Amino acid sequence: MRLWLALARLETPERAKGVLNKARSTIPTSHEIWIAAARLQEQEGGQVERIIASAVKSLKNAGVEFGREVWIGEAEKCEKQGSIMTCAAIISNTIWLDIEEEDRLDTWMEDATLSLNRGAVHTSRAILAHALKTFPNKPQLWRKAADLEKAHGTREDLLSLLARATAACPHAEVLWLMGAKEAWLGGDVERAREILKGAFAANDASESIWLAAAKLETENGNLEAARVLLDRARVGAPTENVWMKSVVFQRKHSSPSSALELVNQALEKFPTGSKLYMIKGQLLNLQGNLQQAREIYATGVKRCPHSIPLWILASRLEEQAGLTIKARALLEKARARNEKDEQLWLESIRVEERAGTGQAKAMLARGLQECPSSGLLHTHAIWLEDRPQRKKRGVDALKRTNNSPVVVCTVARLFQAERKYDSARNWFSRAVGAGGDKDWGDGWAWWWRFELEHGDEEQKEKVKVGVKEAEPRHGEAWQKIAKDDKNDGKPTVAIMELVAAELGKES
């Protein structure tokens, strides 16, 4: 067989066809000869689908039946050799082999993932394309195909696929939102509006779509259009989140008094809306109405006893007023209502540190007793140790927290302090990588601070690309910066840079 293939490669395309035809007659059990013929046809600009279909049929007649996995491997080889049409033809003619009908969707999605993990993008795309022909009404399948195009295709390819996705699954809100976002990121605001218009037609009571439309107008400076959309959303999709976003919009773009008026209306409709109490308390505090803010927080924690951020805001208000005893009492009450909460214990430790009572270590010990696997508390414990003991405490913390991303990041900082920069970079990457928490913005910011000091342009770019893909939303410092009104609308990389600067003040 190898001699026939070698001979075909030495001939002109026209004579090579004759060689391969003769080879097929001589060795009817060789799939390699059929694939070589298909690749030759592809080079000549011909159709390869018929050749591969004939190959599968002829091989079966000759008593040769390969499993699906073997054919996927051959498709991946063709992709590596640049024969993309042959790759796709192999998939479309063999991907259904060895599968029970009820298992097709899950199996094909797994096949696509495995091929992608091996770097075979076109093979994965071909598997998903065939799966979509069979299951055109499965949003999760369209989402997987969209994720592939976002990572490996062009923006136009992605938008085209999402247009077909929303036509097939008009009630899958996430597909509409992905399309609108991609159009907006590509600078085509009008196209984004048209996509959202189509989304409204299919999902007129969708909270997500109303809010996406309002955000689009806000970030493009059309504040009146955004205000009108939010007014309509409170009628068309009157959820707590829509009301909360409306209040935030008023606070940012109108006046505190109008925001207060709106939040009062919202609390009448949603008396257990913890974020609404938080916003109202903050508005009152900014106006200097300390007692009213205290009262609204008291009502809030009574009605929303499991809202940790609300308890912490109430405690900090008392600290602001110089009433550390009341702040401490509030946190004790909060811990009684919410056992084993690491954030409440960390705030209690910080209250003692800010007050200079000398009780912080004792409070930390109590916290670790109740939350022995807390990454936040173990990290705090590491920094309270003398420098020579920190590494030992870090190793222990990794074991006790099962490699908490917060502790992993702290270990990276310890390596940085020891000038072991390669090790530090590796651990920063782990903190926000596949085994860590990509959504933890503080971890990205710490890594960015490190690369600013010790990385080259390529290493800095890697962090920028990573944080843009991850679009983190959580992290104590991250949320503080991202939710600041003056940073509204700033891109993810800009937020990361601001968070890194903020962390530098604290380190």
Solvent accessible surface area in square Angstrom, and as a share of the most:
residue,aa,sasa,rsa
1,M,68,0.30
2,R,193,0.70
3,L,152,0.75
4,W,54,0.19
5,L,26,0.13
6,A,40,0.31
7,L,78,0.39
8,A,10,0.08
9,R,181,0.66
10,L,152,0.75
11,E,48,0.22
12,T,77,0.45
13,P,63,0.40
14,E,123,0.55
15,R,159,0.58
16,A,4,0.03
17,K,65,0.27
18,G,41,0.39
19,V,20,0.12
20,L,5,0.03
21,N,75,0.38
22,K,131,0.55
23,A,0,0.00
24,R,55,0.20
25,S,94,0.61
26,T,80,0.47
27,I,46,0.24
28,P,69,0.43
29,T,64,0.37
30,S,8,0.05
31,H,19,0.09
32,E,59,0.26
33,I,0,0.00
34,W,29,0.10
35,I,11,0.06
36,A,24,0.19
37,A,11,0.08
38,A,0,0.00
39,R,60,0.22
40,L,21,0.11
41,Q,42,0.19
42,E,30,0.13
43,Q,126,0.56
44,E,91,0.41
45,G,63,0.61
46,G,17,0.17
47,Q,131,0.58
48,V,4,0.02
49,E,80,0.36
50,R,168,0.61
51,I,22,0.11
52,I,1,0.00
53,A,41,0.32
54,S,39,0.25
55,A,0,0.00
56,V,27,0.15
57,K,141,0.60
58,S,41,0.26
59,L,2,0.01
60,K,119,0.51
61,N,117,0.60
62,A,41,0.31
63,G,66,0.63
64,V,29,0.17
65,E,128,0.58
66,F,57,0.24
67,G,27,0.26
68,R,24,0.09
69,E,128,0.58
70,V,70,0.40
71,W,6,0.02
72,I,8,0.04
73,G,27,0.26
74,E,21,0.09
75,A,0,0.00
76,E,16,0.07
77,K,113,0.48
78,C,2,0.01
79,E,22,0.10
80,K,165,0.70
81,Q,104,0.46
82,G,53,0.51
83,S,7,0.04
84,I,59,0.30
85,M,83,0.37
86,T,0,0.00
87,C,1,0.00
88,A,43,0.33
89,A,1,0.01
90,I,0,0.00
91,I,1,0.00
92,S,37,0.24
93,N,24,0.12
94,T,1,0.00
95,I,0,0.00
96,W,123,0.43
97,L,33,0.16
98,D,109,0.56
99,I,30,0.15
100,E,113,0.51
101,E,122,0.55
102,E,137,0.61
103,D,63,0.33
104,R,61,0.22
105,L,26,0.13
106,D,107,0.55
107,T,29,0.17
108,W,2,0.01
109,M,41,0.18
110,E,104,0.47
111,D,9,0.05
112,A,1,0.00
113,T,49,0.29
114,L,79,0.39
115,S,0,0.00
116,L,54,0.27
117,N,112,0.57
118,R,133,0.49
119,G,54,0.52
120,A,4,0.03
121,V,27,0.16
122,H,69,0.31
123,T,0,0.00
124,S,1,0.01
125,R,67,0.24
126,A,14,0.11
127,I,0,0.00
128,L,5,0.02
129,A,48,0.37
130,H,37,0.16
131,A,0,0.00
132,L,12,0.06
133,K,163,0.69
134,T,48,0.28
135,F,36,0.15
136,P,55,0.35
137,N,105,0.54
138,K,76,0.32
139,P,51,0.32
140,Q,87,0.39
141,L,0,0.00
142,W,10,0.04
143,R,97,0.36
144,K,53,0.22
145,A,5,0.04
146,A,0,0.00
147,D,64,0.33
148,L,6,0.03
149,E,11,0.05
150,K,108,0.46
151,A,74,0.57
152,H,94,0.42
153,G,27,0.26
154,T,82,0.48
155,R,105,0.38
156,E,98,0.44
157,D,70,0.36
158,L,3,0.01
159,L,11,0.05
160,S,56,0.36
161,L,15,0.08
162,L,4,0.02
163,A,63,0.49
164,R,131,0.48
165,A,0,0.00
166,T,11,0.06
167,A,85,0.66
168,A,31,0.24
169,C,11,0.06
170,P,49,0.31
171,H,136,0.61
172,A,13,0.10
173,E,61,0.27
174,V,62,0.35
175,L,0,0.00
176,W,32,0.11
177,L,45,0.22
178,M,26,0.11
179,G,2,0.02
180,A,7,0.06
181,K,78,0.33
182,E,10,0.05
183,A,1,0.01
184,W,76,0.27
185,L,83,0.41
186,G,41,0.40
187,G,60,0.58
188,D,61,0.32
189,V,34,0.19
190,E,99,0.44
191,R,79,0.29
192,A,0,0.00
193,R,75,0.27
194,E,88,0.40
195,I,33,0.17
196,L,6,0.03
197,K,126,0.54
198,G,26,0.25
199,A,0,0.00
200,F,42,0.18
201,A,93,0.72
202,A,27,0.21
203,N,16,0.08
204,D,103,0.53
205,A,70,0.54
206,S,7,0.04
207,E,51,0.23
208,S,44,0.28
209,I,0,0.00
210,W,17,0.06
211,L,27,0.13
212,A,27,0.21
213,A,7,0.05
214,A,5,0.04
215,K,116,0.49
216,L,14,0.07
217,E,14,0.06
218,T,25,0.14
219,E,58,0.26
220,N,55,0.28
221,G,57,0.55
222,N,56,0.29
223,L,63,0.31
224,E,110,0.50
225,A,44,0.34
226,A,0,0.00
227,R,62,0.23
228,V,66,0.38
229,L,25,0.12
230,L,9,0.05
231,D,63,0.33
232,R,136,0.50
233,A,0,0.00
234,R,46,0.17
235,V,124,0.71
236,G,31,0.30
237,A,4,0.03
238,P,74,0.47
239,T,50,0.29
240,E,64,0.29
241,N,49,0.25
242,V,0,0.00
243,W,14,0.05
244,M,22,0.10
245,K,89,0.38
246,S,2,0.01
247,V,0,0.00
248,V,28,0.16
249,F,13,0.05
250,Q,30,0.13
251,R,56,0.20
252,K,63,0.26
253,H,57,0.26
254,S,59,0.38
255,S,38,0.25
256,P,67,0.42
257,S,74,0.48
258,S,29,0.19
259,A,0,0.00
260,L,24,0.12
261,E,110,0.49
262,L,16,0.08
263,V,0,0.00
264,N,62,0.32
265,Q,75,0.33
266,A,0,0.00
267,L,19,0.10
268,E,144,0.65
269,K,116,0.49
270,F,44,0.18
271,P,58,0.36
272,T,94,0.54
273,G,1,0.01
274,S,28,0.18
275,K,108,0.46
276,L,0,0.00
277,Y,3,0.01
278,M,36,0.16
279,I,12,0.06
280,K,35,0.15
281,G,0,0.00
282,Q,67,0.30
283,L,2,0.01
284,L,10,0.05
285,N,43,0.22
286,L,148,0.74
287,Q,77,0.34
288,G,59,0.56
289,N,51,0.26
290,L,52,0.26
291,Q,96,0.43
292,Q,95,0.42
293,A,0,0.00
294,R,47,0.17
295,E,92,0.41
296,I,22,0.11
297,Y,6,0.02
298,A,58,0.45
299,T,49,0.28
300,G,0,0.00
301,V,10,0.06
302,K,162,0.69
303,R,123,0.45
304,C,13,0.08
305,P,33,0.21
306,H,133,0.59
307,S,16,0.10
308,I,18,0.09
309,P,68,0.43
310,L,0,0.00
311,W,1,0.00
312,I,25,0.13
313,L,39,0.19
314,A,5,0.04
315,S,0,0.00
316,R,99,0.36
317,L,5,0.03
318,E,4,0.02
319,E,38,0.17
320,Q,114,0.51
321,A,38,0.30
322,G,60,0.58
323,L,74,0.37
324,T,39,0.23
325,I,136,0.69
326,K,91,0.39
327,A,0,0.00
328,R,63,0.23
329,A,53,0.41
330,L,40,0.20
331,L,1,0.01
332,E,82,0.37
333,K,106,0.45
334,A,0,0.00
335,R,22,0.08
336,A,75,0.58
337,R,115,0.42
338,N,17,0.09
339,E,131,0.59
340,K,141,0.60
341,D,32,0.16
342,E,58,0.26
343,Q,91,0.41
344,L,0,0.00
345,W,11,0.04
346,L,13,0.07
347,E,3,0.01
348,S,4,0.03
349,I,0,0.00
350,R,59,0.21
351,V,1,0.00
352,E,5,0.02
353,E,67,0.30
354,R,126,0.46
355,A,45,0.35
356,G,62,0.60
357,T,59,0.34
358,G,70,0.67
359,Q,96,0.43
360,A,14,0.11
361,K,133,0.56
362,A,54,0.42
363,M,17,0.07
364,L,11,0.06
365,A,61,0.48
366,R,121,0.44
367,G,0,0.00
368,L,26,0.13
369,Q,154,0.69
370,E,53,0.24
371,C,12,0.07
372,P,80,0.50
373,S,72,0.46
374,S,8,0.05
375,G,7,0.06
376,L,50,0.25
377,L,0,0.00
378,H,7,0.03
379,T,18,0.11
380,H,34,0.15
381,A,2,0.01
382,I,0,0.00
383,W,74,0.26
384,L,56,0.28
385,E,48,0.22
386,D,104,0.54
387,R,165,0.60
388,P,111,0.70
389,Q,88,0.39
390,R,48,0.17
391,K,93,0.40
392,K,153,0.65
393,R,65,0.24
394,G,1,0.01
395,V,75,0.43
396,D,48,0.25
397,A,0,0.00
398,L,23,0.11
399,K,157,0.67
400,R,139,0.51
401,T,12,0.07
402,N,130,0.67
403,N,70,0.36
404,S,17,0.11
405,P,34,0.22
406,V,29,0.17
407,V,0,0.00
408,V,6,0.03
409,C,2,0.01
410,T,3,0.02
411,V,13,0.08
412,A,0,0.00
413,R,45,0.16
414,L,16,0.08
415,F,33,0.14
416,Q,36,0.16
417,A,61,0.47
418,E,76,0.34
419,R,190,0.69
420,K,94,0.40
421,Y,71,0.27
422,D,114,0.59
423,S,41,0.27
424,A,0,0.00
425,R,43,0.16
426,N,81,0.42
427,W,40,0.14
428,F,1,0.00
429,S,35,0.23
430,R,99,0.36
431,A,0,0.00
432,V,2,0.01
433,G,21,0.20
434,A,109,0.84
435,G,80,0.77
436,G,26,0.25
437,D,57,0.30
438,K,111,0.47
439,D,48,0.25
440,W,33,0.12
441,G,0,0.00
442,D,11,0.06
443,G,1,0.01
444,W,14,0.05
445,A,0,0.00
446,W,33,0.12
447,W,10,0.04
448,W,12,0.04
449,R,61,0.22
450,F,1,0.00
451,E,1,0.00
452,L,93,0.46
453,E,103,0.46
454,H,60,0.27
455,G,16,0.16
456,D,78,0.40
457,E,129,0.58
458,E,140,0.63
459,Q,53,0.24
460,K,38,0.16
461,E,87,0.39
462,K,125,0.53
463,V,0,0.00
464,K,61,0.26
465,V,64,0.37
466,G,16,0.16
467,V,0,0.00
468,K,109,0.46
469,E,135,0.60
470,A,27,0.21
471,E,62,0.28
472,P,7,0.04
473,R,161,0.59
474,H,99,0.44
475,G,13,0.12
476,E,99,0.44
477,A,8,0.07
478,W,9,0.03
479,Q,62,0.28
480,K,128,0.54
481,I,20,0.10
482,A,38,0.29
483,K,128,0.54
484,D,48,0.25
485,D,56,0.29
486,K,154,0.65
487,N,7,0.03
488,D,60,0.31
489,G,47,0.46
490,K,88,0.37
491,P,92,0.58
492,T,34,0.20
493,V,24,0.14
494,A,25,0.19
495,I,11,0.05
496,M,0,0.00
497,E,71,0.32
498,L,65,0.32
499,V,0,0.00
500,A,2,0.02
501,A,56,0.44
502,E,30,0.14
503,L,8,0.04
504,G,24,0.23
505,K,160,0.68
506,E,118,0.53
507,S,85,0.55
